[in-house]
Amino acid sequence: MATSVPEYELRFDAMAIPEEENEYFNLKVDSLAIKLADFFKDKSSRQYLTLLKQARNKNNAIY
């Protein structure tokens, strides 16, 4: 018997929104953190918020 398990990878490019749009990023990042926490259930929304903001401050992407 063989099975296959689908595997997905979520990526976040913290700089997809240009730095000039920091206000927009800051308006929406809280909601994103809440949704990620609800979906994955591995971190709190506060932890996701910290990760997202750190990635933005370092001009990085999260993989």
All heavy atoms as a GROMACS GRO file, in nm:
protein
  520
    1MET      N    1   0.084  -0.115   0.000
    1MET     CA    2   0.000   0.000   0.000
    1MET      C    3   0.090   0.124   0.000
    1MET      O    4   0.188   0.132   0.073
    1MET     CB    5  -0.088   0.001   0.125
    1MET     CG    6  -0.174   0.122   0.124
    1MET     SD    7  -0.278   0.161   0.267
    1MET     CE    8  -0.333   0.015   0.338
    2ALA      N    9   0.054   0.220  -0.080
    2ALA     CA   10   0.130   0.345  -0.087
    2ALA      C   11   0.035   0.462  -0.068
    2ALA      O   12  -0.080   0.457  -0.110
    2ALA     CB   13   0.200   0.356  -0.221
    3THR      N   14   0.085   0.562  -0.005
    3THR     CA   15   0.006   0.684   0.010
    3THR      C   16   0.094   0.802  -0.022
    3THR      O   17   0.217   0.795  -0.017
    3THR     CB   18  -0.046   0.701   0.155
    3THR    OG1   19   0.066   0.713   0.242
    3THR    CG2   20  -0.134   0.585   0.197
    4SER      N   21   0.032   0.909  -0.054
    4SER     CA   22   0.108   1.032  -0.073
    4SER      C   23   0.043   1.140   0.014
    4SER      O   24  -0.079   1.146   0.028
    4SER     CB   25   0.109   1.076  -0.220
    4SER     OG   26  -0.022   1.098  -0.264
    5VAL      N   27   0.125   1.216   0.073
    5VAL     CA   28   0.078   1.323   0.161
    5VAL      C   29   0.115   1.456   0.096
    5VAL      O   30   0.233   1.482   0.073
    5VAL     CB   31   0.144   1.311   0.301
    5VAL    CG1   32   0.097   1.425   0.390
    5VAL    CG2   33   0.113   1.177   0.363
    6PRO      N   34   0.017   1.538   0.065
    6PRO     CA   35   0.050   1.666   0.005
    6PRO      C   36   0.127   1.753   0.103
    6PRO      O   37   0.100   1.752   0.224
    6PRO     CB   38  -0.085   1.728  -0.029
    6PRO     CG   39  -0.185   1.651   0.046
    6PRO     CD   40  -0.126   1.520   0.083
    7GLU      N   41   0.223   1.823   0.054
    7GLU     CA   42   0.303   1.911   0.137
    7GLU      C   43   0.303   2.049   0.072
    7GLU      O   44   0.323   2.061  -0.048
    7GLU     CB   45   0.446   1.858   0.148
    7GLU     CG   46   0.530   1.938   0.244
    7GLU     CD   47   0.667   1.876   0.263
    7GLU    OE1   48   0.675   1.754   0.286
    7GLU    OE2   49   0.765   1.952   0.253
    8TYR      N   50   0.280   2.149   0.153
    8TYR     CA   51   0.273   2.286   0.103
    8TYR      C   52   0.375   2.370   0.176
    8TYR      O   53   0.411   2.343   0.290
    8TYR     CB   54   0.133   2.344   0.124
    8TYR     CG   55   0.026   2.264   0.054
    8TYR    CD1   56  -0.045   2.166   0.121
    8TYR    CD2   57  -0.001   2.286  -0.080
    8TYR    CE1   58  -0.142   2.091   0.057
    8TYR    CE2   59  -0.098   2.213  -0.146
    8TYR     CZ   60  -0.168   2.115  -0.077
    8TYR     OH   61  -0.263   2.041  -0.140
    9GLU      N   62   0.417   2.473   0.110
    9GLU     CA   63   0.513   2.566   0.168
    9GLU      C   64   0.456   2.707   0.154
    9GLU      O   65   0.412   2.746   0.046
    9GLU     CB   66   0.645   2.556   0.091
    9GLU     CG   67   0.758   2.628   0.155
    9GLU     CD   68   0.888   2.597   0.084
    9GLU    OE1   69   0.930   2.480   0.086
    9GLU    OE2   70   0.945   2.691   0.028
   10LEU      N   71   0.453   2.779   0.262
   10LEU     CA   72   0.403   2.915   0.261
   10LEU      C   73   0.521   3.009   0.270
   10LEU      O   74   0.610   2.991   0.354
   10LEU     CB   75   0.310   2.938   0.382
   10LEU     CG   76   0.253   3.077   0.397
   10LEU    CD1   77   0.155   3.107   0.283
   10LEU    CD2   78   0.184   3.090   0.531
   11ARG      N   79   0.524   3.107   0.183
   11ARG     CA   80   0.633   3.205   0.184
   11ARG      C   81   0.576   3.344   0.198
   11ARG      O   82   0.467   3.373   0.150
   11ARG     CB   83   0.714   3.196   0.054
   11ARG     CG   84   0.786   3.065   0.040
   11ARG     CD   85   0.857   3.057  -0.092
   11ARG     NE   86   0.921   2.928  -0.105
   11ARG     CZ   87   1.052   2.914  -0.119
   11ARG    NH1   88   1.130   3.020  -0.124
   11ARG    NH2   89   1.104   2.794  -0.131
   12PHE      N   90   0.651   3.427   0.264
   12PHE     CA   91   0.611   3.566   0.286
   12PHE      C   92   0.727   3.656   0.250
   12PHE      O   93   0.834   3.646   0.307
   12PHE     CB   94   0.572   3.586   0.434
   12PHE     CG   95   0.548   3.730   0.471
   12PHE    CD1   96   0.432   3.794   0.432
   12PHE    CD2   97   0.641   3.801   0.545
   12PHE    CE1   98   0.410   3.926   0.466
   12PHE    CE2   99   0.619   3.933   0.580
   12PHE     CZ  100   0.503   3.995   0.540
   13ASP      N  101   0.705   3.741   0.152
   13ASP     CA  102   0.806   3.839   0.113
   13ASP      C  103   0.773   3.969   0.185
   13ASP      O  104   0.679   4.039   0.148
   13ASP     CB  105   0.807   3.858  -0.037
   13ASP     CG  106   0.913   3.956  -0.084
   13ASP    OD1  107   0.985   4.012   0.001
   13ASP    OD2  108   0.924   3.975  -0.206
   14ALA      N  109   0.849   3.998   0.286
   14ALA     CA  110   0.822   4.115   0.370
   14ALA      C  111   0.836   4.246   0.294
   14ALA      O  112   0.785   4.349   0.337
   14ALA     CB  113   0.916   4.116   0.491
   15MET      N  114   0.904   4.243   0.182
   15MET     CA  115   0.926   4.366   0.106
   15MET      C  116   0.839   4.374  -0.020
   15MET      O  117   0.861   4.458  -0.105
   15MET     CB  118   1.074   4.379   0.071
   15MET     CG  119   1.163   4.390   0.195
   15MET     SD  120   1.108   4.509   0.320
   15MET     CE  121   1.125   4.662   0.231
   16ALA      N  122   0.739   4.286  -0.031
   16ALA     CA  123   0.649   4.292  -0.147
   16ALA      C  124   0.573   4.425  -0.148
   16ALA      O  125   0.540   4.476  -0.254
   16ALA     CB  126   0.552   4.175  -0.144
   17ILE      N  127   0.547   4.476  -0.031
   17ILE     CA  128   0.490   4.611  -0.020
   17ILE      C  129   0.608   4.705  -0.001
   17ILE      O  130   0.685   4.690   0.095
   17ILE     CB  131   0.393   4.621   0.100
   17ILE    CG1  132   0.278   4.523   0.083
   17ILE    CG2  133   0.342   4.763   0.116
   17ILE    CD1  134   0.189   4.511   0.205
   18PRO      N  135   0.627   4.801  -0.091
   18PRO     CA  136   0.744   4.889  -0.083
   18PRO      C  137   0.754   4.962   0.051
   18PRO      O  138   0.653   4.984   0.119
   18PRO     CB  139   0.723   4.989  -0.196
   18PRO     CG  140   0.621   4.927  -0.285
   18PRO     CD  141   0.540   4.834  -0.201
   19GLU      N  142   0.874   4.999   0.088
   19GLU     CA  143   0.896   5.068   0.216
   19GLU      C  144   0.815   5.197   0.227
   19GLU      O  145   0.778   5.238   0.336
   19GLU     CB  146   1.044   5.098   0.236
   19GLU     CG  147   1.124   4.975   0.269
   19GLU     CD  148   1.267   5.007   0.309
   19GLU    OE1  149   1.286   5.093   0.396
   19GLU    OE2  150   1.357   4.946   0.252
   20GLU      N  151   0.786   5.258   0.113
   20GLU     CA  152   0.705   5.382   0.114
   20GLU      C  153   0.563   5.354   0.163
   20GLU      O  154   0.490   5.445   0.199
   20GLU     CB  155   0.697   5.444  -0.026
   20GLU     CG  156   0.830   5.477  -0.089
   20GLU     CD  157   0.894   5.357  -0.158
   20GLU    OE1  158   0.828   5.285  -0.233
   20GLU    OE2  159   1.014   5.336  -0.133
   21GLU      N  160   0.524   5.228   0.162
   21GLU     CA  161   0.390   5.188   0.202
   21GLU      C  162   0.388   5.127   0.343
   21GLU      O  163   0.303   5.043   0.373
   21GLU     CB  164   0.335   5.086   0.101
   21GLU     CG  165   0.330   5.135  -0.042
   21GLU     CD  166   0.220   5.236  -0.067
   21GLU    OE1  167   0.120   5.235   0.006
   21GLU    OE2  168   0.238   5.317  -0.159
   22ASN      N  169   0.479   5.166   0.428
   22ASN     CA  170   0.485   5.111   0.564
   22ASN      C  171   0.353   5.126   0.638
   22ASN      O  172   0.314   5.039   0.715
   22ASN     CB  173   0.597   5.176   0.645
   22ASN     CG  174   0.728   5.103   0.629
   22ASN    OD1  175   0.733   4.988   0.590
   22ASN    ND2  176   0.837   5.173   0.657
   23GLU      N  177   0.285   5.236   0.616
   23GLU     CA  178   0.157   5.259   0.683
   23GLU      C  179   0.056   5.149   0.645
   23GLU      O  180  -0.014   5.096   0.731
   23GLU     CB  181   0.100   5.397   0.646
   23GLU     CG  182  -0.026   5.431   0.720
   23GLU     CD  183  -0.076   5.570   0.686
   23GLU    OE1  184   0.005   5.658   0.651
   23GLU    OE2  185  -0.198   5.589   0.695
   24TYR      N  186   0.054   5.112   0.518
   24TYR     CA  187  -0.036   5.006   0.472
   24TYR      C  188   0.002   4.872   0.535
   24TYR      O  189  -0.083   4.797   0.584
   24TYR     CB  190  -0.034   4.996   0.320
   24TYR     CG  191  -0.130   4.894   0.266
   24TYR    CD1  192  -0.266   4.923   0.258
   24TYR    CD2  193  -0.087   4.770   0.224
   24TYR    CE1  194  -0.356   4.829   0.211
   24TYR    CE2  195  -0.176   4.675   0.176
   24TYR     CZ  196  -0.310   4.706   0.170
   24TYR     OH  197  -0.399   4.612   0.123
   25PHE      N  198   0.131   4.842   0.536
   25PHE     CA  199   0.179   4.718   0.598
   25PHE      C  200   0.136   4.713   0.745
   25PHE      O  201   0.082   4.613   0.791
   25PHE     CB  202   0.332   4.708   0.588
   25PHE     CG  203   0.390   4.591   0.662
   25PHE    CD1  204   0.392   4.465   0.605
   25PHE    CD2  205   0.442   4.607   0.789
   25PHE    CE1  206   0.444   4.356   0.674
   25PHE    CE2  207   0.495   4.499   0.859
   25PHE     CZ  208   0.496   4.373   0.801
   26ASN      N  209   0.158   4.821   0.817
   26ASN     CA  210   0.125   4.825   0.959
   26ASN      C  211  -0.026   4.815   0.985
   26ASN      O  212  -0.067   4.762   1.088
   26ASN     CB  213   0.182   4.952   1.023
   26ASN     CG  214   0.332   4.946   1.033
   26ASN    OD1  215   0.392   4.840   1.050
   26ASN    ND2  216   0.398   5.061   1.019
   27LEU      N  217  -0.106   4.862   0.891
   27LEU     CA  218  -0.251   4.850   0.905
   27LEU      C  219  -0.298   4.705   0.892
   27LEU      O  220  -0.394   4.665   0.956
   27LEU     CB  221  -0.320   4.931   0.795
   27LEU     CG  222  -0.355   5.075   0.824
   27LEU    CD1  223  -0.407   5.142   0.699
   27LEU    CD2  224  -0.455   5.086   0.936
   28LYS      N  225  -0.232   4.627   0.809
   28LYS     CA  226  -0.279   4.493   0.775
   28LYS      C  227  -0.206   4.380   0.846
   28LYS      O  228  -0.256   4.268   0.851
   28LYS     CB  229  -0.266   4.471   0.623
   28LYS     CG  230  -0.342   4.571   0.540
   28LYS     CD  231  -0.490   4.559   0.562
   28LYS     CE  232  -0.567   4.655   0.473
   28LYS     NZ  233  -0.710   4.643   0.490
   29VAL      N  234  -0.088   4.405   0.901
   29VAL     CA  235  -0.006   4.297   0.956
   29VAL      C  236  -0.072   4.229   1.076
   29VAL      O  237  -0.057   4.108   1.094
   29VAL     CB  238   0.138   4.346   0.986
   29VAL    CG1  239   0.141   4.437   1.108
   29VAL    CG2  240   0.232   4.229   1.002
   30ASP      N  241  -0.146   4.301   1.157
   30ASP     CA  242  -0.214   4.241   1.272
   30ASP      C  243  -0.314   4.134   1.226
   30ASP      O  244  -0.320   4.025   1.283
   30ASP     CB  245  -0.289   4.346   1.354
   30ASP     CG  246  -0.196   4.440   1.428
   30ASP    OD1  247  -0.079   4.402   1.449
   30ASP    OD2  248  -0.239   4.550   1.463
   31SER      N  249  -0.392   4.166   1.124
   31SER     CA  250  -0.491   4.069   1.072
   31SER      C  251  -0.423   3.947   1.016
   31SER      O  252  -0.471   3.835   1.035
   31SER     CB  253  -0.576   4.130   0.960
   31SER     OG  254  -0.603   4.261   0.980
   32LEU      N  255  -0.313   3.967   0.945
   32LEU     CA  256  -0.240   3.854   0.890
   32LEU      C  257  -0.188   3.764   1.001
   32LEU      O  258  -0.200   3.641   0.994
   32LEU     CB  259  -0.124   3.903   0.803
   32LEU     CG  260  -0.034   3.795   0.744
   32LEU    CD1  261  -0.113   3.697   0.658
   32LEU    CD2  262   0.078   3.860   0.663
   33ALA      N  263  -0.134   3.822   1.106
   33ALA     CA  264  -0.082   3.744   1.219
   33ALA      C  265  -0.194   3.662   1.285
   33ALA      O  266  -0.174   3.545   1.318
   33ALA     CB  267  -0.017   3.837   1.320
   34ILE      N  268  -0.309   3.721   1.300
   34ILE     CA  269  -0.423   3.651   1.360
   34ILE      C  270  -0.465   3.532   1.273
   34ILE      O  271  -0.487   3.422   1.322
   34ILE     CB  272  -0.541   3.748   1.382
   34ILE    CG1  273  -0.507   3.846   1.493
   34ILE    CG2  274  -0.670   3.672   1.413
   34ILE    CD1  275  -0.602   3.965   1.502
   35LYS      N  276  -0.475   3.555   1.143
   35LYS     CA  277  -0.516   3.448   1.051
   35LYS      C  278  -0.414   3.335   1.045
   35LYS      O  279  -0.450   3.218   1.040
   35LYS     CB  280  -0.541   3.504   0.910
   35LYS     CG  281  -0.659   3.597   0.902
   35LYS     CD  282  -0.786   3.524   0.936
   35LYS     CE  283  -0.907   3.612   0.921
   35LYS     NZ  284  -1.030   3.547   0.959
   36LEU      N  285  -0.286   3.368   1.046
   36LEU     CA  286  -0.182   3.265   1.046
   36LEU      C  287  -0.189   3.180   1.173
   36LEU      O  288  -0.179   3.058   1.168
   36LEU     CB  289  -0.043   3.329   1.032
   36LEU     CG  290  -0.009   3.387   0.895
   36LEU    CD1  291   0.120   3.468   0.902
   36LEU    CD2  292   0.002   3.278   0.790
   37ALA      N  293  -0.209   3.246   1.286
   37ALA     CA  294  -0.219   3.174   1.414
   37ALA      C  295  -0.342   3.082   1.414
   37ALA      O  296  -0.335   2.968   1.460
   37ALA     CB  297  -0.225   3.272   1.530
   38ASP      N  298  -0.454   3.132   1.363
   38ASP     CA  299  -0.576   3.051   1.356
   38ASP      C  300  -0.560   2.931   1.264
   38ASP      O  301  -0.606   2.822   1.294
   38ASP     CB  302  -0.695   3.135   1.305
   38ASP     CG  303  -0.748   3.232   1.409
   38ASP    OD1  304  -0.714   3.218   1.528
   38ASP    OD2  305  -0.823   3.323   1.369
   39PHE      N  306  -0.492   2.952   1.152
   39PHE     CA  307  -0.478   2.845   1.054
   39PHE      C  308  -0.378   2.738   1.098
   39PHE      O  309  -0.407   2.620   1.096
   39PHE     CB  310  -0.438   2.903   0.918
   39PHE     CG  311  -0.430   2.800   0.810
   39PHE    CD1  312  -0.545   2.757   0.747
   39PHE    CD2  313  -0.309   2.744   0.774
   39PHE    CE1  314  -0.540   2.660   0.647
   39PHE    CE2  315  -0.301   2.647   0.675
   39PHE     CZ  316  -0.417   2.605   0.612
   40PHE      N  317  -0.258   2.781   1.137
   40PHE     CA  318  -0.152   2.685   1.168
   40PHE      C  319  -0.155   2.633   1.311
   40PHE      O  320  -0.110   2.522   1.338
   40PHE     CB  321  -0.014   2.746   1.138
   40PHE     CG  322   0.012   2.762   0.992
   40PHE    CD1  323   0.014   2.887   0.934
   40PHE    CD2  324   0.033   2.651   0.912
   40PHE    CE1  325   0.038   2.902   0.799
   40PHE    CE2  326   0.058   2.664   0.776
   40PHE     CZ  327   0.059   2.791   0.720
   41LYS      N  328  -0.205   2.713   1.403
   41LYS     CA  329  -0.218   2.673   1.544
   41LYS      C  330  -0.085   2.628   1.607
   41LYS      O  331  -0.082   2.544   1.696
   41LYS     CB  332  -0.323   2.564   1.559
   41LYS     CG  333  -0.460   2.608   1.513
   41LYS     CD  334  -0.566   2.508   1.541
   41LYS     CE  335  -0.700   2.540   1.486
   41LYS     NZ  336  -0.744   2.672   1.467
   42ASP      N  337   0.025   2.684   1.558
   42ASP     CA  338   0.156   2.648   1.613
   42ASP      C  339   0.221   2.763   1.690
   42ASP      O  340   0.311   2.742   1.769
   42ASP     CB  341   0.251   2.600   1.503
   42ASP     CG  342   0.279   2.706   1.399
   42ASP    OD1  343   0.201   2.804   1.390
   42ASP    OD2  344   0.376   2.691   1.324
   43LYS      N  345   0.173   2.884   1.666
   43LYS     CA  346   0.225   3.002   1.734
   43LYS      C  347   0.107   3.094   1.764
   43LYS      O  348   0.003   3.086   1.700
   43LYS     CB  349   0.323   3.078   1.643
   43LYS     CG  350   0.450   3.006   1.609
   43LYS     CD  351   0.534   3.091   1.514
   43LYS     CE  352   0.663   3.025   1.477
   43LYS     NZ  353   0.650   2.899   1.406
   44SER      N  354   0.128   3.181   1.858
   44SER     CA  355   0.024   3.279   1.889
   44SER      C  356   0.027   3.391   1.784
   44SER      O  357   0.125   3.405   1.710
   44SER     CB  358   0.047   3.339   2.027
   44SER     OG  359   0.162   3.422   2.026
   45SER      N  360  -0.079   3.467   1.778
   45SER     CA  361  -0.082   3.579   1.683
   45SER      C  362   0.028   3.680   1.717
   45SER      O  363   0.088   3.739   1.628
   45SER     CB  364  -0.219   3.646   1.682
   45SER     OG  365  -0.252   3.695   1.810
   46ARG      N  366   0.059   3.695   1.845
   46ARG     CA  367   0.167   3.785   1.886
   46ARG      C  368   0.302   3.736   1.832
   46ARG      O  369   0.383   3.816   1.788
   46ARG     CB  370   0.170   3.797   2.038
   46ARG     CG  371   0.292   3.863   2.091
   46ARG     CD  372   0.288   3.999   2.152
   46ARG     NE  373   0.166   4.056   2.196
   46ARG     CZ  374   0.132   4.179   2.161
   46ARG    NH1  375   0.208   4.250   2.082
   46ARG    NH2  376   0.022   4.232   2.206
   47GLN      N  377   0.325   3.604   1.837
   47GLN     CA  378   0.450   3.549   1.784
   47GLN      C  379   0.460   3.571   1.633
   47GLN      O  380   0.566   3.607   1.582
   47GLN     CB  381   0.461   3.400   1.817
   47GLN     CG  382   0.486   3.372   1.963
   47GLN     CD  383   0.476   3.225   1.996
   47GLN    OE1  384   0.378   3.159   1.962
   47GLN    NE2  385   0.578   3.173   2.063
   48TYR      N  386   0.350   3.548   1.563
   48TYR     CA  387   0.350   3.573   1.419
   48TYR      C  388   0.372   3.720   1.389
   48TYR      O  389   0.447   3.756   1.298
   48TYR     CB  390   0.221   3.524   1.353
   48TYR     CG  391   0.226   3.380   1.313
   48TYR    CD1  392   0.149   3.284   1.377
   48TYR    CD2  393   0.310   3.336   1.210
   48TYR    CE1  394   0.154   3.151   1.341
   48TYR    CE2  395   0.316   3.203   1.174
   48TYR     CZ  396   0.238   3.111   1.239
   48TYR     OH  397   0.245   2.979   1.203
   49LEU      N  398   0.309   3.805   1.466
   49LEU     CA  399   0.326   3.949   1.447
   49LEU      C  400   0.472   3.988   1.462
   49LEU      O  401   0.527   4.063   1.380
   49LEU     CB  402   0.239   4.026   1.546
   49LEU     CG  403   0.240   4.178   1.535
   49LEU    CD1  404   0.190   4.222   1.399
   49LEU    CD2  405   0.156   4.239   1.645
   50THR      N  406   0.537   3.935   1.563
   50THR     CA  407   0.679   3.963   1.585
   50THR      C  408   0.762   3.915   1.468
   50THR      O  409   0.848   3.988   1.418
   50THR     CB  410   0.726   3.897   1.716
   50THR    OG1  411   0.650   3.951   1.824
   50THR    CG2  412   0.873   3.922   1.741
   51LEU      N  413   0.737   3.793   1.421
   51LEU     CA  414   0.812   3.738   1.307
   51LEU      C  415   0.794   3.823   1.182
   51LEU      O  416   0.891   3.852   1.110
   51LEU     CB  417   0.767   3.595   1.277
   51LEU     CG  418   0.814   3.486   1.370
   51LEU    CD1  419   0.745   3.355   1.336
   51LEU    CD2  420   0.965   3.470   1.360
   52LEU      N  421   0.671   3.862   1.154
   52LEU     CA  422   0.642   3.941   1.035
   52LEU      C  423   0.709   4.078   1.041
   52LEU      O  424   0.769   4.124   0.944
   52LEU     CB  425   0.491   3.955   1.016
   52LEU     CG  426   0.416   3.825   0.988
   52LEU    CD1  427   0.266   3.846   1.002
   52LEU    CD2  428   0.451   3.771   0.851
   53LYS      N  429   0.700   4.141   1.157
   53LYS     CA  430   0.762   4.274   1.172
   53LYS      C  431   0.914   4.266   1.167
   53LYS      O  432   0.980   4.353   1.109
   53LYS     CB  433   0.714   4.341   1.300
   53LYS     CG  434   0.572   4.391   1.289
   53LYS     CD  435   0.532   4.469   1.412
   53LYS     CE  436   0.397   4.533   1.393
   53LYS     NZ  437   0.359   4.618   1.506
   54GLN      N  438   0.971   4.162   1.227
   54GLN     CA  439   1.116   4.146   1.223
   54GLN      C  440   1.163   4.125   1.079
   54GLN      O  441   1.264   4.181   1.037
   54GLN     CB  442   1.161   4.028   1.309
   54GLN     CG  443   1.160   4.057   1.456
   54GLN     CD  444   1.193   3.934   1.541
   54GLN    OE1  445   1.194   3.821   1.493
   54GLN    NE2  446   1.220   3.957   1.668
   55ALA      N  447   1.090   4.044   1.005
   55ALA     CA  448   1.126   4.021   0.865
   55ALA      C  449   1.118   4.152   0.786
   55ALA      O  450   1.207   4.180   0.704
   55ALA     CB  451   1.033   3.917   0.804
   56ARG      N  452   1.018   4.230   0.812
   56ARG     CA  453   1.003   4.359   0.744
   56ARG      C  454   1.118   4.452   0.779
   56ARG      O  455   1.177   4.516   0.692
   56ARG     CB  456   0.870   4.422   0.784
   56ARG     CG  457   0.843   4.558   0.728
   56ARG     CD  458   0.791   4.551   0.590
   56ARG     NE  459   0.754   4.686   0.544
   56ARG     CZ  460   0.720   4.710   0.421
   56ARG    NH1  461   0.715   4.612   0.333
   56ARG    NH2  462   0.690   4.830   0.385
   57ASN      N  463   1.154   4.458   0.906
   57ASN     CA  464   1.263   4.545   0.950
   57ASN      C  465   1.398   4.504   0.894
   57ASN      O  466   1.485   4.587   0.873
   57ASN     CB  467   1.269   4.552   1.102
   57ASN     CG  468   1.152   4.626   1.161
   57ASN    OD1  469   1.090   4.710   1.095
   57ASN    ND2  470   1.119   4.595   1.285
   58LYS      N  471   1.415   4.373   0.870
   58LYS     CA  472   1.541   4.323   0.817
   58LYS      C  473   1.541   4.311   0.665
   58LYS      O  474   1.635   4.258   0.607
   58LYS     CB  475   1.572   4.185   0.878
   58LYS     CG  476   1.600   4.189   1.025
   58LYS     CD  477   1.626   4.048   1.076
   58LYS     CE  478   1.648   4.049   1.225
   58LYS     NZ  479   1.666   3.912   1.278
   59ASN      N  480   1.431   4.356   0.602
   59ASN     CA  481   1.417   4.344   0.456
   59ASN      C  482   1.432   4.200   0.408
   59ASN      O  483   1.499   4.171   0.312
   59ASN     CB  484   1.518   4.432   0.382
   59ASN     CG  485   1.497   4.579   0.410
   59ASN    OD1  486   1.387   4.620   0.441
   59ASN    ND2  487   1.602   4.656   0.402
   60ASN      N  488   1.371   4.107   0.482
   60ASN     CA  489   1.382   3.965   0.454
   60ASN      C  490   1.250   3.904   0.410
   60ASN      O  491   1.146   3.969   0.415
   60ASN     CB  492   1.427   3.889   0.579
   60ASN     CG  493   1.576   3.891   0.599
   60ASN    OD1  494   1.651   3.917   0.507
   60ASN    ND2  495   1.618   3.865   0.720
   61ALA      N  496   1.259   3.778   0.377
   61ALA     CA  497   1.140   3.698   0.350
   61ALA      C  498   1.137   3.586   0.453
   61ALA      O  499   1.240   3.547   0.505
   61ALA     CB  500   1.146   3.641   0.209
   62ILE      N  501   1.018   3.537   0.483
   62ILE     CA  502   1.001   3.425   0.576
   62ILE      C  503   0.962   3.304   0.491
   62ILE      O  504   0.869   3.310   0.411
   62ILE     CB  505   0.890   3.453   0.679
   62ILE    CG1  506   0.927   3.572   0.766
   62ILE    CG2  507   0.865   3.330   0.765
   62ILE    CD1  508   0.818   3.613   0.862
   63TYR      N  509   1.032   3.195   0.512
   63TYR     CA  510   1.003   3.071   0.439
   63TYR      C  511   0.967   2.963   0.537
   63TYR      O  512   1.018   2.952   0.641
   63TYR     CB  513   1.123   3.027   0.355
   63TYR     CG  514   1.161   3.129   0.253
   63TYR    CD1  515   1.272   3.209   0.271
   63TYR    CD2  516   1.084   3.146   0.139
   63TYR    CE1  517   1.308   3.303   0.177
   63TYR    CE2  518   1.120   3.241   0.045
   63TYR     CZ  519   1.231   3.319   0.064
   63TYR     OH  520   1.265   3.411  -0.027
   0.00000   0.00000   0.00000
